[in-house]
Structures are given as C-alpha cells and as structure tokens.
Amino acid sequence: MESDVLDVLDLRLLSALEVDGRAPFSRIGTVLGVSDQTVARRYRRLVATGGVRVVALRDAYRLGQDQWMLRVRCAPDSALAIGEALAKRPDTFWIGLASGGTEVILLTRPHRPGDHDDLLLGKLPRTPRVLEIRAHQLLHRFYGGVDGWLRKFGALTEDEIAALRADPGCVSDSGPGSGPPSGPARLEPDDEPLLAVLERDGRATYPELQRATGRSDSSVKRRLTALLASGAIYLDVEYPPRIFGYPVSALLWITAVPAALSAVGRALAAHGPIAHVSATAGSSNLVASVVARSTADLYDYLSGPLGRLEGVQHVETTPFLRRVKHLTYPVAR
C-alpha cells in the first residue's frame, strides 16, 4: 500500500470493519493490539477526512432481486447534472462519469418489484439530453458485495479474522456476529425503519435503532442478527480507493467464450486489482471493476494478467473521470 492518507494500522482497522462492521472498538483493539481509544480516534479521523463510512446494504442476489448496470450516454454538458439527479435515488449505486464526460454509468438495485421499470422505462427515457441507454442485467456475482476488496491486501491473519467474528446467532451489546447465511433471506415491510437507519450508518447504536423502529432492545437485536445471518443484508465499508493510493478506476466490459464464462469470472475474482466482477446479460457477458495506482498500472493489468486469460474474446475499458456516488450517499464535490 502506498498512501499519503493511511498507514498500516488504518488499513488493518478498515479490514477489521470489513469483517464485522459493528464490532465494538474494544474487540477490534484487542485483535489489532492497540487500545480501544486508539481505534476510536483512528475511525473518527477516517470518517472525517477519508470519506469512510460503514453502511448496511441489501444483498440483491440473496434476496432474488434484479440488478442492472446502466450505461447512459448524454449530451456532454448534461452528464454531471443527470448523474447527480440519479444519485439522489435510493436505488442507485456506484455512479460515475466516463467516456470523456459523455456517459453516466451506474448500478441500480430496485427495492420493490417494478421500480426498475420506473427508472428504465419511465424517467430515464424522458430525461432531456439522454441520447442512449444500454442496460446490462447482472446474472451472477463472482466477486464483490459481501467479499470486500480490502481483504486482497492481506492486512489481517486468518486467526485475527476468526477473532473478529462473533459466534453465528450471538446477540449481545457488542452487536450481531457474522457467520454463514442461515435461514431464508427475506425482508419484511416493518424492516424498513431499521434499514433506513442502517443504510445511513451501519454502526448506529441500539438506542438509535430502538427509537427509529419503536421496537424493544431485544427485538431490535434479534431482528438485526437474523437479517445478517440470513444474508438478506450485509455491512460494507465505504471509502474512495484513492485514500489507499489507487486513484484510477475503470469498468471492463468483457466478452468471454460462453464455455469459458465461469472460468474467466473465477479467474478475474482472484486478481488483485478487481474489486467486483459479475456475469451479465447484454452486449458483453462479464463486467468488472478495476482499480489501479496509475494509468500505467492499468495498462500493465490489461496487457498482462487480463490479456493472458484464455477464453477472453473482447475487452472494452471505460475509465472513470470522477465518481458522483459510491453506495448510499453522494460523493462531496
């Protein structure tokens, strides 16, 4: 890691939060070998200066919900305004400007059936200055979501990761643990107040969750534990990769031989620069997000590890000019 913003302890702290985003600072400090005051101080600094946040996300794959990657070609003077308008929607993520500022790329995960129809068939086609919309449905996730990119740094040992995980089903004041998904992954209508808070702050305290939901302390803990254990939701760490010394990012639209689709997807998932890769329906059958230290490193990856993969027929690389939104909140301008 080469960064002017973070040091090794910061990376280990964020990696710990990727393992259990609600782990108390005391447990994280014990695992990392520092005091809980040091952990709390580092976390507050990362939030204030690094744009770091812990947020809860609904796992569309576990819930059986559609996900779409949209490429919206716009008139050059309107892409930013369209991207910022899309960023205000709760069902959009990872919005960026690409193609010289003429294209808005985003992920949309509808919360309710029919929501994608509203965006794809209703609002976007009627938006002035939108010239073309290409929609790619995500079919299968090879890497991303619950598998965070930070783990590829190897900042934590397997023993440290195990120590950070609470026992599956454990409910205590330290928060619910993380374990293998158990039970059906589904959300109930009365989960919405709980999720509304956690999608803003995954480390919200139980008193905050009680006030938002009107539930008792034990009821909130049981429901949050059940949602995490089933895989219906998961906790993610939000951060701009530039704070790790990786300011360059791009999307790769890959066409693989159908018989090699799964093998190529699994191989990409193991590559260090790949933060997300999924099989898609559309003009390409894989989409991957790649991060790099520089354009030279991006070229080295494209011509090296990616270029050597058997079964890859075509690659279109779309570098991002800027991010408009990461997960659940707009990026500060």
Salt bridges, closest charged atoms under 4 A:
ASP7 OD1 - ARG42 NH1 2.80
ASP10 OD1 - ARG42 NH1 2.99
ASP10 OD2 - ARG45 NH2 2.68
ASP20 OD2 - ARG27 NH2 3.45
ASP59 OD2 - ARG141 NH2 3.05
ASP77 OD1 - ARG129 NH2 2.69
GLU84 OE2 - ARG333 NH1 3.02
ASP91 OD2 - ARG89 NH2 2.96
GLU103 OE2 - ARG71 NE 2.74
GLU103 OE2 - ARG134 NH2 3.84
ASP115 OD2 - ARG112 NH2 3.50
ASP117 OD1 - HIS116 NE2 3.11
ASP118 OD2 - ARG89 NH2 3.64
ASP118 OD1 - LYS123 NZ 3.15
GLU132 OE1 - ARG73 NE 3.18
ASP147 OD1 - ARG151 NH1 3.40
GLU160 OE2 - ARG12 NH2 2.91
ASP173 OD1 - LYS221 NZ 2.48
GLU188 OE2 - ARG186 NE 3.34
ASP190 OD1 - ARG215 NH2 3.54
ASP191 OD1 - ARG215 NH2 3.67
ASP191 OD2 - ARG223 NH2 2.72
GLU192 OE1 - ARG58 NH2 2.98
GLU199 OE2 - ARG58 NE 2.77
ASP217 OD2 - LYS221 NZ 3.09
GLU238 OE2 - HIS326 ND1 3.90
GLU316 OE2 - ARG71 NH2 2.95
